[in-house]
């Protein structure tokens, strides 16, 4: 164990509340020498660990290579919200990809949350699972959009959505900012780092091997692909590439189809239990309906964890609390004198279509990334689907891999300013209530 004596955070993670409160602070060894396995997974975030656990349960020998620490990227830094579906609603997906593909994706849209709950139960993972989510609306237009969304979800078996009137918002959020909203009884929140650490331990319990500080620097294709680190290698029958926004320069042919985007999160000091219970009476997680949204929730030790902001290209602001705190105070002005104990940033992978990008680089090298800010549930689903494909059941993988994925206009040079211009337009629409 290698702990910073000042922060209590295990070295290698960003100084987040999650890292400070992680249940498992063990540092796994780096890979040494040459090892063999049925499957080599690159990346120990939600996607990679979900795939590894699916495969280990099926009896495959699995090696996971993580360049930093388990959950180092978005999987261990996000808002910890279980939000069902994808970054684009089911109606948009059906219009874009056709009814048949739309129906197939809709059939899978609630599965990610079920996978999380099933694994938490099966492996007794202590990750502060709390049920219930609330979507907050600033305008009547946003409420009408939620009503349409609820109707569409009901057609696909989701009966846990309820519209909330302005008079009833206070049951979920004590704030004057919202005109209504919608609750999702199948939503919820978790400690994401403890969730991925618990699943990694389950992989190890089934014979899988997880190596940290073992960055993959090359993937050599072939009948038995070879994954190289600087000092070691893995010879496998299959390789799963699950690096997402932290893939770096490895495999630029797929890395160039996504863009890292940062989001900022902070956690207050421990609040009086009566105060935090008054602000969020139902203990539901909350996200608003703006294009660049805020998201927040209670923690198990009675902090307010509040996130928002966006940095295209993965750029981090110099003053993290300066980005988030003003919005928090608009929501909860009574917290003006509250101290911020933790503030951090992390990147997620954005695709131009805002739909995950899955595919094959060869007959035995698969990849999945680009959950576009909706990754807690989607990564669990797609990791499981990667495992199914390796096991010879690629029907669902083929649905996802058939969806067109487009490069960002302007390439690496201009993708950030062009995306920022589009985001500015949608943000303006939110402010004007259009």
ZAMARGU-4260 file (C-alpha; in steps of 0.2 Angstrom, whole numbers, plus 5000, padded with zeros to 4 digits):
<rodrens>
0) 5000/5000/5000 | 5007/5017/4995 | 4997/5031/5004 | 4999/5050/5004 | 5000/5054/5022
5) 4992/5071/5020 | 4977/5067/5009 | 4975/5048/5014 | 4974/5045/4995 | 4982/5030/4987
10) 4996/5037/4975 | 4991/5036/4957 | 4974/5042/4958 | 4968/5060/4957 | 4965/5068/4974
15) 4946/5065/4974 | 4934/5060/4988 | 4932/5043/4979 | 4951/5039/4981 | 4951/5045/4999
20) 4936/5034/5003 | 4941/5019/4993 | 4939/5002/5001 | 4953/4994/4992 | 4969/5004/4992
25) 4980/4989/4986 | 4992/4993/4972 | 4993/4978/4960 | 5010/4974/4953 | 5016/4979/4936
30) 5017/4965/4922 | 5034/4957/4921 | 5040/4945/4907 | 5029/4937/4895 | 5013/4929/4900
35) 4999/4920/4890 | 4980/4921/4892 | 4964/4917/4882 | 4960/4936/4883 | 4970/4952/4886
40) 4960/4967/4891 | 4968/4984/4889 | 4960/4996/4902 | 4954/4993/4920 | 4939/5005/4919
45) 4921/5000/4919 | 4921/4993/4901 | 4937/4983/4903 | 4933/4976/4920 | 4915/4972/4915
50) 4921/4962/4900 | 4935/4954/4911 | 4922/4948/4924 | 4910/4942/4910 | 4924/4931/4903
55) 4931/4925/4920 | 4913/4919/4924 | 4913/4910/4908 | 4929/4901/4912 | 4941/4911/4901
60) 4959/4915/4907 | 4960/4934/4907 | 4974/4947/4909 | 4970/4965/4912 | 4983/4979/4908
65) 4980/4996/4916 | 4992/5010/4913 | 4989/5018/4930 | 4977/5012/4943 | 4961/5002/4943
70) 4947/5015/4939 | 4960/5029/4936 | 4950/5037/4922 | 4932/5042/4921 | 4926/5026/4929
75) 4934/5031/4946 | 4930/5050/4945 | 4912/5052/4938 | 4897/5058/4947 | 4892/5041/4952
80) 4874/5041/4944 | 4865/5026/4937 | 4856/5034/4922 | 4847/5022/4911 | 4849/5023/4892
85) 4861/5032/4881 | 4867/5049/4877 | 4854/5050/4863 | 4836/5046/4867 | 4828/5030/4859
90) 4817/5040/4847 | 4832/5049/4840 | 4842/5032/4839 | 4827/5024/4829 | 4826/5038/4817
95) 4845/5039/4814 | 4848/5020/4813 | 4831/5013/4808 | 4817/5004/4817 | 4826/4987/4818
100) 4842/4993/4826 | 4832/5006/4836 | 4822/4992/4844 | 4837/4981/4847 | 4846/4995/4856
105) 4830/4999/4866 | 4829/4981/4872 | 4847/4983/4879 | 4844/5000/4886 | 4840/4995/4904
110) 4852/4981/4905 | 4868/4991/4911 | 4859/4996/4927 | 4853/4978/4930 | 4871/4972/4928
115) 4877/4984/4941 | 4864/4979/4953 | 4867/4960/4950 | 4885/4961/4952 | 4884/4972/4968
120) 4873/4958/4975 | 4882/4943/4969 | 4899/4949/4974 | 4894/4959/4990 | 4902/4975/4983
125) 4901/4989/4996 | 4899/5004/4984 | 4885/5014/4993 | 4871/5009/4981 | 4856/5020/4983
130) 4840/5019/4973 | 4832/5033/4963 | 4836/5047/4951 | 4828/5064/4948 | 4829/5074/4931
135) 4827/5093/4935 | 4818/5105/4922 | 4822/5123/4921 | 4808/5127/4908 | 4791/5121/4903
140) 4798/5115/4887 | 4810/5104/4896 | 4796/5096/4906 | 4786/5093/4889 | 4802/5084/4882
145) 4802/5073/4898 | 4784/5069/4895 | 4788/5063/4878 | 4803/5054/4884 | 4793/5045/4897
150) 4780/5040/4884 | 4793/5033/4873 | 4802/5023/4887 | 4785/5015/4892 | 4784/5008/4875
155) 4800/4999/4879 | 4795/4992/4896 | 4802/5006/4907 | 4787/5010/4919 | 4797/5018/4933
160) 4797/5036/4926 | 4785/5049/4934 | 4783/5067/4930 | 4785/5079/4945 | 4775/5095/4946
165) 4783/5111/4952 | 4774/5109/4968 | 4782/5092/4971 | 4800/5096/4966 | 4804/5099/4985
170) 4801/5081/4988 | 4817/5078/4979 | 4827/5095/4978 | 4824/5110/4989 | 4829/5123/4976
175) 4819/5137/4968 | 4828/5134/4951 | 4816/5121/4944 | 4799/5121/4937 | 4796/5102/4937
180) 4805/5086/4932 | 4804/5068/4931 | 4810/5054/4943 | 4817/5037/4938 | 4814/5023/4950
185) 4826/5013/4941 | 4840/5026/4943 | 4851/5028/4957 | 4869/5032/4963 | 4885/5023/4969
190) 4903/5026/4974 | 4910/5022/4956 | 4928/5019/4961 | 4922/5006/4974 | 4911/4998/4961
195) 4925/4995/4949 | 4937/4990/4962 | 4925/4977/4969 | 4922/4970/4951 | 4941/4969/4949
200) 4942/4959/4965 | 4929/4948/4958 | 4939/4945/4942 | 4954/4940/4953 | 4943/4929/4963
205) 4939/4919/4948 | 4957/4918/4943 | 4959/4933/4932 | 4975/4944/4933 | 4975/4963/4934
210) 4991/4972/4932 | 4993/4991/4936 | 5006/5003/4930 | 5007/4992/4914 | 5003/5004/4899
215) 5001/4995/4883 | 5012/5003/4870 | 5009/4991/4855 | 4996/4978/4849 | 5004/4966/4836
220) 4990/4958/4826 | 4990/4940/4821 | 4983/4923/4825 | 4989/4925/4843 | 4990/4944/4845
225) 5004/4951/4856 | 5001/4966/4868 | 5017/4974/4873 | 5021/4986/4888 | 5038/4994/4890
230) 5045/4979/4899 | 5033/4964/4896 | 5020/4957/4885 | 5004/4946/4884 | 5001/4933/4871
235) 4983/4930/4869 | 4969/4923/4858 | 4959/4939/4859 | 4963/4957/4864 | 4949/4969/4870
240) 4954/4987/4869 | 4945/4997/4882 | 4955/5013/4885 | 4942/5025/4881 | 4947/5044/4884
245) 4964/5037/4891 | 4969/5027/4876 | 4982/5039/4871 | 4992/5036/4855 | 4989/5018/4855
250) 4979/5013/4840 | 4976/5030/4832 | 4965/5022/4819 | 4951/5021/4832 | 4957/5034/4845
255) 4955/5048/4831 | 4936/5044/4831 | 4933/5050/4848 | 4938/5066/4858 | 4942/5067/4876
260) 4931/5079/4886 | 4933/5084/4904 | 4920/5087/4917 | 4923/5094/4934 | 4917/5087/4951
265) 4919/5093/4969 | 4914/5087/4986 | 4909/5098/5001 | 4915/5096/5019 | 4904/5084/5029
270) 4887/5093/5031 | 4875/5092/5046 | 4864/5077/5042 | 4848/5087/5044 | 4854/5100/5032
275) 4859/5088/5018 | 4843/5078/5021 | 4833/5094/5019 | 4842/5099/5003 | 4839/5081/4995
280) 4825/5073/5005 | 4823/5057/4995 | 4842/5055/4993 | 4840/5053/4974 | 4854/5058/4963
285) 4850/5074/4952 | 4855/5080/4935 | 4847/5095/4926 | 4840/5095/4908 | 4852/5108/4901
290) 4864/5104/4886 | 4879/5107/4898 | 4871/5100/4913 | 4875/5100/4932 | 4873/5084/4942
295) 4874/5081/4961 | 4870/5069/4975 | 4872/5065/4993 | 4887/5055/4998 | 4887/5041/5012
300) 4896/5053/5024 | 4884/5067/5021 | 4894/5078/5009 | 4886/5086/4993 | 4895/5080/4978
305) 4892/5092/4964 | 4898/5091/4946 | 4897/5101/4930 | 4907/5111/4917 | 4915/5104/4901
310) 4932/5105/4893 | 4932/5099/4875 | 4949/5091/4871 | 4951/5086/4889 | 4957/5103/4895
315) 4956/5106/4914 | 4952/5124/4921 | 4965/5131/4933 | 4952/5134/4946 | 4940/5119/4947
320) 4929/5125/4961 | 4928/5142/4952 | 4919/5133/4938 | 4907/5122/4949 | 4904/5132/4965
325) 4894/5146/4957 | 4882/5134/4950 | 4881/5125/4966 | 4876/5141/4975 | 4863/5145/4962
330) 4855/5129/4967 | 4858/5129/4985 | 4862/5147/4991 | 4862/5142/5009 | 4879/5133/5006
335) 4888/5149/5003 | 4900/5147/5018 | 4902/5128/5016 | 4920/5122/5013 | 4925/5112/4998
340) 4936/5097/5003 | 4939/5089/4986 | 4939/5095/4968 | 4945/5085/4953 | 4942/5083/4935
345) 4942/5068/4923 | 4940/5064/4904 | 4926/5055/4896 | 4927/5050/4877 | 4915/5059/4866
350) 4910/5053/4848 | 4903/5064/4835 | 4887/5054/4835 | 4886/5053/4854 | 4884/5035/4852
355) 4897/5022/4858 | 4909/5016/4845 | 4912/4997/4845 | 4920/4986/4832 | 4934/4975/4826
360) 4952/4979/4821 | 4954/4961/4816 | 4945/4944/4819 | 4952/4943/4836 | 4955/4961/4842
365) 4939/4971/4847 | 4936/4988/4855 | 4923/4998/4863 | 4923/5017/4868 | 4915/5033/4866
370) 4900/5032/4879 | 4899/5051/4877 | 4895/5056/4895 | 4883/5042/4898 | 4895/5029/4903
375) 4891/5021/4920 | 4878/5010/4914 | 4883/5009/4896 | 4900/5003/4899 | 4894/4989/4910
380) 4882/4983/4896 | 4895/4985/4882 | 4909/4976/4892 | 4897/4961/4894 | 4894/4962/4876
385) 4912/4961/4872 | 4913/4946/4883 | 4899/4938/4874 | 4907/4941/4857 | 4923/4932/4863
390) 4913/4918/4869 | 4906/4916/4851 | 4889/4925/4854 | 4892/4941/4844 | 4874/4945/4839
395) 4873/4960/4850 | 4890/4965/4847 | 4886/4965/4828 | 4872/4977/4831 | 4883/4990/4839
400) 4897/4988/4827 | 4886/4990/4812 | 4881/5008/4817 | 4891/5021/4807 | 4904/5031/4816
405) 4910/5047/4809 | 4926/5057/4811 | 4925/5074/4819 | 4924/5089/4806 | 4941/5098/4805
410) 4951/5083/4812 | 4962/5084/4827 | 4966/5102/4823 | 4949/5110/4822 | 4938/5097/4831
415) 4938/5106/4848 | 4934/5124/4841 | 4920/5117/4830 | 4913/5107/4844 | 4914/5122/4856
420) 4904/5132/4843 | 4890/5119/4842 | 4890/5118/4861 | 4889/5137/4863 | 4873/5137/4852
425) 4864/5123/4862 | 4869/5132/4878 | 4862/5148/4871 | 4846/5139/4867 | 4845/5133/4885
430) 4847/5151/4892 | 4834/5158/4880 | 4822/5143/4884 | 4821/5139/4866
</rodrens>
